[in-house]
Amino acid sequence: MDDAFVAYGDGRADGLAGREDATRATDADYRVGLVDGQLAAFEDALVAAIRRAMGDKLDG
């Protein structure tokens, strides 16, 4: 079980960083973490883009 958490965590970190470890891509836990990290990075970028587009309008 600990191996699964480590693989997921490594995948999430790689997804956030925008990279993929091809040697670990066959590990299902790594892939789930990778996709989760990629989604988190996308959400962060999307929120940042919306904030830039809205400018001061979001500050109240």
Stockholm file with secondary structure:
# STOCKHOLM 1.0

chainA/1-60         MDDAFVAYGDGRADGLAGREDATRATDADYRVGLVDGQLAAFEDALVAAIRRAMGDKLDG
#=GR chainA/1-60 SS CHHHHHHHHHHHHHHHHTCCCTTTTTCHHHHHHHHHHHHHHHHHHHHHHHHHHHGGGGGC
#=GC SS_cons        CHHHHHHHHHHHHHHHHTCCCTTTTTCHHHHHHHHHHHHHHHHHHHHHHHHHHHGGGGGC
//
